[in-house]
């Protein structure tokens, strides 16, 4: 009886255990299915709208362009599995920044993407940038998406200006859409696709098809960040490794200091063409160098901004063409991630005189013959002269050269000839003869006086 009872109890225990395990597995499976069924929710915010036109340039208006990009981005994202897409506006209406963030919160958004185009006060900047929150998880997630976005924009051909933060005087995120989203616990990114007012960026937005391509690119960056896949597109980004930095213990503040180092040297001078090879050594220890520009008139006028590539290098070499008829005073500016500049030392060169026509700096008038700069032989032989400090005092060799030019203009030198020597000899002989005659007359006079004294 006891053995039978033990067997029965064991059977019951096994059944209960099996049922419990089955129920547990079913529970886990149900929850896993439920979790997997929860889509990623994203909100696309087409910047500006209504009376808020945004940037305008050469007939293009930002509010219309952002709506085209957002619509194409939504259409592309909906080809992926496991994502739900909403737009703050689908027509031409204005919304406050807080209303846009509140809309995202009402949809329980996992991320808000704000789409924009850029411009600059001096119309000299070019390239793409992404602004994100400076705080905590919003910074971490924003950076992860922004790195994927900028990589794709660079592959398209746009110059990457970087992932950036900006803070206001109250120590909050500067941009309202980011500030209001962060306040609601929603990661966000403000994408400045390119600059409307720079010719290098124009090819990327001047047709509706190009704008749609930007929208597809934005959608691809989102799909990579979330590891989505699409049977329609035949892509699977589930193995994509996103670049998320560690959780920041404090706000990630922008770099508002100028680059730490900027010096230049001249490697070569071609006096026949005016081509000068210049090496720049520059570094910004808090971010990186983004652009450089150069001047040959001591900083009165600078060239257009040039991309600093590759960005990982501290030394860059470039060639500048110096206009004929100028006395070069070379100086370089470098700009960091936040467009803050630092100026190099000055390098002075002998005057460039080549070709038939003189090319002057923009805004300068062609000098008259008497005003043209002159460099004497002493200054030319002095070679390249550098000044590490202020360019206010011209190098001694240049002053010497100018003075030599003035002296040469002030006097005439006659070439010696045989006739010249004969003339000089005749003049000297005549003078000598006159002196001998005078001496004879004086001597005769003295003898006559002595004779008269003796007679007395």
C-alpha positions as CSV (number, residue, x, y, z in Angstrom):
1,X,0.0,0.0,0.0
2,X,2.8,2.4,0.9
3,X,4.6,1.7,-2.4
4,X,1.4,2.3,-4.3
5,X,0.7,5.6,-2.5
6,X,4.2,6.8,-3.2
7,X,3.8,6.0,-6.9
8,X,0.5,7.8,-7.1
9,X,2.0,10.9,-5.3
10,X,4.9,10.9,-7.7
11,X,2.6,10.8,-10.7
12,X,0.6,13.7,-9.3
13,X,3.8,15.6,-8.7
14,X,5.1,15.0,-12.2
15,X,1.8,16.1,-13.7
16,X,1.7,19.3,-11.6
17,X,5.3,20.0,-12.5
18,X,4.7,19.4,-16.2
19,X,1.6,21.5,-16.2
20,X,3.4,24.3,-14.3
21,X,6.3,24.3,-16.7
22,X,3.9,24.3,-19.7
23,X,1.9,27.2,-18.3
24,X,5.2,29.1,-17.6
25,X,6.4,28.4,-21.2
26,X,3.1,29.5,-22.6
27,X,3.1,32.6,-20.5
28,X,6.6,33.5,-21.6
29,X,5.8,32.8,-25.3
30,X,2.6,34.9,-25.0
31,X,4.6,37.8,-23.5
32,X,7.4,37.5,-26.0
33,X,4.9,37.6,-28.9
34,X,3.2,40.5,-27.2
35,X,6.6,42.3,-26.8
36,X,7.6,41.6,-30.4
37,X,4.3,42.8,-31.7
38,X,4.9,46.2,-30.1
39,X,6.1,48.4,-33.0
40,X,8.7,51.2,-32.8
41,X,6.7,54.5,-32.9
42,X,8.4,57.4,-34.5
43,X,7.2,60.9,-35.3
44,X,8.4,62.9,-38.3
45,X,8.4,66.7,-37.9
46,X,8.6,68.7,-41.1
47,X,10.1,72.0,-39.9
48,X,8.3,75.3,-40.2
49,X,4.9,75.7,-42.0
50,X,2.2,78.2,-42.5
51,X,3.5,81.8,-42.1
52,X,6.7,80.3,-40.7
53,X,8.6,80.0,-44.0
54,X,12.0,79.0,-42.7
55,X,15.1,79.6,-44.8
56,X,14.6,81.1,-48.3
57,X,17.1,81.2,-51.1
58,X,17.0,81.5,-54.8
59,X,13.3,80.6,-55.0
60,X,13.4,77.7,-52.6
61,X,11.4,77.8,-49.3
62,X,12.3,75.6,-46.4
63,X,8.8,74.8,-45.2
64,X,7.9,73.2,-48.6
65,X,11.1,71.3,-48.8
66,X,10.9,69.7,-45.4
67,X,7.3,68.5,-46.1
68,X,8.5,66.8,-49.3
69,X,11.3,65.1,-47.4
70,X,9.1,64.0,-44.5
71,X,6.5,62.5,-46.8
72,X,9.1,60.5,-48.7
73,X,10.6,59.4,-45.4
74,X,7.2,58.2,-44.1
75,X,6.5,56.3,-47.3
76,X,9.9,54.6,-47.1
77,X,9.7,53.7,-43.4
78,X,6.3,52.0,-43.8
79,X,8.0,49.5,-46.1
80,X,9.8,48.1,-43.0
81,X,8.3,45.7,-40.5
82,X,7.7,46.6,-36.8
83,X,7.4,50.4,-37.1
84,X,4.6,52.9,-36.7
85,X,5.0,56.3,-38.4
86,X,3.3,59.6,-37.7
87,X,3.8,63.2,-39.0
88,X,3.3,66.4,-37.0
89,X,1.9,68.0,-40.1
90,X,0.9,66.7,-43.5
91,X,-0.1,70.0,-44.9
92,X,1.0,73.7,-44.8
93,X,0.1,74.7,-41.3
94,X,2.1,76.3,-38.5
95,X,2.6,74.6,-35.2
96,X,4.5,75.7,-32.1
97,X,7.5,73.7,-31.1
98,X,5.7,72.6,-27.9
99,X,2.7,71.5,-29.9
100,X,4.9,69.3,-32.0
101,X,6.5,67.7,-29.0
102,X,3.1,67.2,-27.3
103,X,1.9,65.5,-30.5
104,X,4.8,63.1,-30.2
105,X,4.0,62.4,-26.6
106,X,0.3,61.7,-27.4
107,X,1.5,58.9,-29.8
108,X,3.8,57.5,-27.2
109,X,6.7,58.1,-29.6
110,X,10.0,56.4,-29.1
111,X,11.8,59.1,-31.2
112,X,11.0,62.4,-32.8
113,X,12.9,63.4,-36.0
114,X,12.8,67.1,-36.9
115,X,13.7,67.8,-40.5
116,X,15.3,71.1,-41.7
117,X,17.6,72.9,-44.2
118,X,20.3,75.3,-43.3
119,X,21.7,78.7,-44.2
120,X,24.5,81.0,-42.8
121,X,24.8,84.7,-42.2
122,X,27.8,85.1,-44.5
123,X,26.7,82.4,-46.9
124,X,30.0,80.6,-46.5
125,X,29.2,77.4,-44.7
126,X,28.4,74.0,-46.4
127,X,27.6,70.5,-45.3
128,X,25.2,68.6,-42.9
129,X,24.9,68.5,-39.2
130,X,22.6,66.9,-36.6
131,X,21.6,68.6,-33.3
132,X,20.7,66.5,-30.3
133,X,20.0,66.9,-26.6
134,X,22.9,67.4,-24.2
135,X,21.3,65.3,-21.5
136,X,21.3,61.7,-20.4
137,X,19.5,59.0,-22.4
138,X,18.3,61.6,-24.9
139,X,21.9,62.4,-25.7
140,X,22.9,58.8,-25.9
141,X,20.1,57.7,-28.2
142,X,20.3,60.9,-30.2
143,X,24.0,60.4,-30.9
144,X,23.3,56.8,-32.0
145,X,20.9,57.8,-34.6
146,X,22.9,60.9,-35.7
147,X,26.0,58.9,-36.4
148,X,24.1,56.6,-38.8
149,X,22.4,59.7,-40.4
150,X,25.7,61.6,-41.0
151,X,27.4,58.5,-42.4
152,X,24.7,58.1,-45.1
153,X,24.7,61.9,-45.9
154,X,28.5,61.7,-46.3
155,X,28.2,58.7,-48.6
156,X,25.8,60.8,-50.7
157,X,28.4,63.5,-51.0
158,X,27.6,66.0,-48.4
159,X,30.3,67.3,-46.0
160,X,29.6,66.1,-42.4
161,X,29.7,69.1,-40.0
162,X,29.1,66.9,-37.0
163,X,26.8,65.8,-34.1
164,X,26.3,68.9,-31.9
165,X,24.7,70.1,-28.7
166,X,23.7,73.6,-27.8
167,X,22.5,75.1,-24.5
168,X,20.8,78.3,-23.6
169,X,21.6,80.7,-20.7
170,X,19.4,78.6,-18.3
171,X,21.5,75.5,-18.9
172,X,18.8,73.8,-21.0
173,X,18.8,72.5,-24.6
174,X,18.8,75.6,-26.8
175,X,16.5,74.3,-29.6
176,X,12.9,74.3,-28.6
177,X,11.9,71.1,-30.3
178,X,14.7,69.2,-28.6
179,X,14.0,71.0,-25.2
180,X,10.3,70.2,-25.2
181,X,10.9,66.6,-26.4
182,X,13.5,66.0,-23.7
183,X,11.1,67.4,-21.1
184,X,8.6,64.6,-22.1
185,X,11.3,61.9,-22.1
186,X,11.4,61.6,-25.9
187,X,14.8,61.3,-27.7
188,X,15.0,63.7,-30.7
189,X,17.3,64.8,-33.4
190,X,17.2,68.0,-35.5
191,X,18.6,67.2,-39.0
192,X,20.1,70.0,-41.0
193,X,20.4,68.3,-44.3
194,X,22.5,70.9,-46.1
195,X,22.9,74.7,-46.8
196,X,20.6,76.3,-49.3
197,X,22.9,79.2,-49.8
198,X,26.1,77.4,-50.8
199,X,26.9,76.1,-54.3
200,X,28.5,73.0,-52.9
201,X,25.2,71.8,-51.4
202,X,22.9,73.0,-54.2
203,X,23.0,69.7,-56.2
204,X,21.4,67.9,-53.3
205,X,18.1,69.8,-53.1
206,X,17.4,71.5,-56.4
207,X,14.8,69.0,-57.6
208,X,11.9,67.2,-56.1
209,X,13.6,63.8,-56.8
210,X,16.7,64.9,-54.8
211,X,14.5,65.9,-51.9
212,X,12.8,62.5,-52.0
213,X,16.2,60.8,-52.0
214,X,17.0,62.7,-48.8
215,X,13.7,61.4,-47.3
216,X,14.7,57.8,-48.2
217,X,18.1,58.3,-46.7
218,X,16.6,59.5,-43.5
219,X,14.3,56.5,-43.4
220,X,17.3,54.2,-43.9
221,X,19.1,55.8,-41.0
222,X,16.1,55.1,-38.8
223,X,15.9,51.5,-40.0
224,X,19.6,51.0,-39.3
225,X,19.4,52.5,-35.8
226,X,16.4,50.3,-34.8
227,X,17.7,47.2,-36.6
228,X,14.6,46.9,-38.9
229,X,14.1,44.6,-41.9
230,X,12.0,44.8,-45.0
231,X,11.0,42.0,-47.3
232,X,9.8,44.5,-49.8
233,X,13.1,46.2,-50.0
234,X,15.1,43.0,-49.4
235,X,17.2,44.5,-46.6
236,X,17.8,43.4,-43.0
237,X,19.6,45.7,-40.6
238,X,19.1,43.5,-37.5
239,X,22.9,43.1,-37.2
240,X,23.7,46.8,-37.6
241,X,25.9,48.0,-34.8
242,X,24.8,51.4,-33.8
243,X,27.3,53.8,-32.3
244,X,25.9,54.8,-28.9
245,X,28.3,56.5,-26.4
246,X,28.2,55.8,-22.7
247,X,25.4,57.4,-20.6
248,X,26.8,60.9,-19.8
249,X,27.0,61.7,-16.1
250,X,26.7,65.5,-16.9
251,X,25.4,67.6,-19.7
252,X,27.5,67.3,-22.9
253,X,28.3,71.0,-23.5
254,X,29.4,72.4,-26.8
255,X,33.0,73.5,-27.5
256,X,32.9,77.3,-27.5
257,X,36.7,77.9,-27.5
258,X,38.8,78.6,-30.5
259,X,41.2,76.0,-31.9
260,X,44.2,75.4,-29.8
261,X,46.9,75.4,-32.5
262,X,47.3,77.0,-35.9
263,X,50.7,77.6,-37.5
264,X,51.9,77.6,-41.1
265,X,55.1,77.1,-43.1
266,X,55.8,77.7,-46.8
267,X,57.3,74.6,-48.4
268,X,57.8,75.8,-52.0
269,X,57.5,79.0,-54.1
270,X,57.1,78.9,-57.9
271,X,58.0,82.5,-59.0
272,X,57.1,81.7,-62.6
273,X,53.4,80.9,-61.8
274,X,52.8,82.4,-58.3
275,X,52.0,79.0,-56.9
276,X,52.9,78.7,-53.2
277,X,52.8,75.4,-51.3
278,X,51.7,75.9,-47.7
279,X,51.6,73.4,-44.8
280,X,49.1,74.0,-41.9
281,X,49.5,72.4,-38.5
282,X,46.2,72.8,-36.6
283,X,44.4,71.1,-33.7
284,X,41.4,71.6,-31.5
285,X,41.7,69.4,-28.4
286,X,38.0,69.6,-27.5
287,X,36.5,68.8,-30.9
288,X,38.2,68.9,-34.4
289,X,39.1,71.2,-37.3
290,X,36.3,71.6,-39.8
291,X,37.4,74.2,-42.3
292,X,40.4,76.4,-43.3
293,X,40.8,79.5,-45.4
294,X,43.8,81.6,-46.4
295,X,44.7,85.2,-47.2
296,X,47.7,86.6,-49.2
297,X,47.1,90.3,-48.1
298,X,47.6,89.9,-44.4
299,X,44.0,89.0,-43.5
300,X,42.1,91.8,-45.3
301,X,40.5,89.2,-47.7
302,X,40.2,85.5,-47.2
303,X,39.5,82.7,-49.6
304,X,36.3,80.6,-49.5
305,X,36.2,78.0,-46.8
306,X,37.8,74.7,-47.7
307,X,37.1,71.3,-46.1
308,X,39.7,70.0,-43.7
309,X,40.1,66.5,-44.9
310,X,41.0,64.0,-43.6
311,X,39.6,65.2,-40.3
312,X,41.9,62.9,-38.3
313,X,45.1,64.6,-39.5
314,X,46.7,67.6,-37.7
315,X,48.7,68.6,-40.8
316,X,47.3,69.7,-44.1
317,X,49.1,70.9,-47.2
318,X,47.5,73.1,-49.9
319,X,48.6,75.3,-52.8
320,X,47.7,79.0,-53.1
321,X,48.1,81.0,-56.3
322,X,49.4,84.5,-55.5
323,X,48.4,87.3,-57.9
324,X,51.2,88.9,-59.9
325,X,52.1,92.4,-58.7
326,X,51.5,91.7,-55.0
327,X,53.8,91.5,-52.0
328,X,52.4,88.4,-50.3
329,X,51.6,88.4,-46.6
330,X,50.2,84.8,-46.0
331,X,48.0,84.0,-43.1
332,X,45.5,81.1,-42.5
333,X,42.3,80.7,-40.4
334,X,41.1,77.4,-39.2
335,X,37.5,76.7,-37.9
336,X,36.4,74.1,-35.4
337,X,33.2,72.0,-35.1
338,X,31.2,75.0,-33.9
339,X,32.6,77.4,-36.6
340,X,34.9,79.3,-34.1
341,X,38.2,80.3,-35.8
342,X,41.8,80.8,-34.9
343,X,44.4,82.6,-37.0
344,X,47.9,81.5,-37.8
345,X,51.3,83.3,-37.9
346,X,52.1,85.5,-40.9
347,X,54.6,84.5,-43.6
348,X,56.1,87.2,-45.8
349,X,57.3,86.5,-49.3
350,X,59.2,88.5,-52.0
351,X,56.9,90.3,-54.5
352,X,55.3,88.1,-57.2
353,X,56.0,89.4,-60.7
354,X,55.1,87.1,-63.5
355,X,53.0,87.0,-66.7
356,X,51.8,90.0,-68.6
357,X,48.7,91.0,-66.7
358,X,48.5,91.9,-63.0
359,X,45.7,90.3,-60.9
360,X,44.8,92.2,-57.8
361,X,42.9,91.3,-54.6
362,X,39.1,91.8,-54.7
363,X,38.3,95.5,-54.1
364,X,41.8,96.8,-55.0
365,X,42.5,99.2,-57.9
366,X,45.3,98.7,-60.4
367,X,48.2,100.9,-59.3
368,X,50.0,103.4,-61.5
369,X,53.5,102.8,-62.6
370,X,54.9,104.9,-59.8
371,X,52.8,103.1,-57.2
372,X,53.8,99.5,-58.2
373,X,55.7,97.7,-55.5
374,X,59.5,97.2,-56.2
375,X,61.7,94.6,-54.5
376,X,65.4,95.1,-54.8
377,X,68.0,92.4,-55.3
378,X,68.8,92.4,-51.6
379,X,65.2,91.7,-50.7
380,X,65.0,88.9,-53.3
381,X,68.1,87.2,-52.0
382,X,66.8,87.5,-48.4
383,X,64.3,84.8,-49.5
384,X,61.3,83.8,-47.4
385,X,60.9,85.7,-44.1
386,X,58.6,84.6,-41.3
387,X,57.1,86.6,-38.5
388,X,55.5,84.7,-35.6
389,X,53.8,87.8,-34.2
390,X,52.2,90.9,-35.7
391,X,52.5,91.8,-39.4
392,X,52.5,95.5,-38.6
393,X,56.3,96.0,-39.2
394,X,57.5,95.0,-42.7
395,X,60.7,92.9,-42.8
396,X,64.0,94.7,-43.1
397,X,64.7,93.1,-46.4
398,X,61.5,94.4,-47.9
399,X,62.3,98.0,-46.7
400,X,65.8,97.7,-48.0
401,X,64.4,96.6,-51.4
402,X,62.1,99.5,-51.6
403,X,64.8,102.0,-50.6
404,X,67.1,100.4,-53.2
405,X,64.4,101.0,-55.8
406,X,64.1,104.7,-54.8
407,X,67.9,105.2,-55.0
408,X,68.1,103.6,-58.4
409,X,65.4,105.9,-59.7
410,X,67.1,109.0,-58.3
411,X,70.6,108.7,-60.0
412,X,72.0,108.0,-63.4
413,X,75.3,106.0,-63.9
414,X,77.4,106.6,-67.0
415,X,79.3,103.7,-68.6
416,X,83.2,104.5,-68.7
417,X,84.8,104.8,-72.2
418,X,88.4,105.7,-73.6
419,X,87.2,109.2,-74.6
420,X,85.9,109.7,-71.1
421,X,89.4,108.8,-69.7
422,X,91.2,111.1,-72.2
423,X,88.9,114.0,-71.2
424,X,89.6,113.4,-67.5
425,X,93.4,113.3,-68.2
426,X,93.2,116.5,-70.2
427,X,91.4,118.3,-67.4
428,X,93.8,117.0,-64.8
429,X,96.8,118.1,-67.0
430,X,95.4,121.6,-67.4
431,X,94.9,122.0,-63.7
432,X,98.4,120.7,-63.0
433,X,99.9,123.2,-65.6
434,X,98.0,126.1,-64.0
435,X,99.3,125.1,-60.6
436,X,102.9,125.0,-61.9
437,X,102.7,128.4,-63.5
438,X,101.2,129.9,-60.3
439,X,104.0,128.3,-58.3
440,X,106.7,129.8,-60.8
441,X,105.2,133.3,-60.6
442,X,105.2,133.2,-56.8
443,X,108.8,132.0,-56.6
444,X,110.0,134.7,-59.1
445,X,108.3,137.3,-57.0
446,X,110.0,136.3,-53.8
447,X,113.5,136.4,-55.6
448,X,112.9,139.9,-56.8
449,X,112.1,141.1,-53.3
450,X,115.3,139.6,-51.9
451,X,117.4,141.4,-54.6
452,X,115.9,144.8,-53.7
453,X,116.7,144.3,-50.1
454,X,120.3,143.6,-50.8
455,X,120.7,146.8,-52.9
456,X,119.5,148.8,-50.0
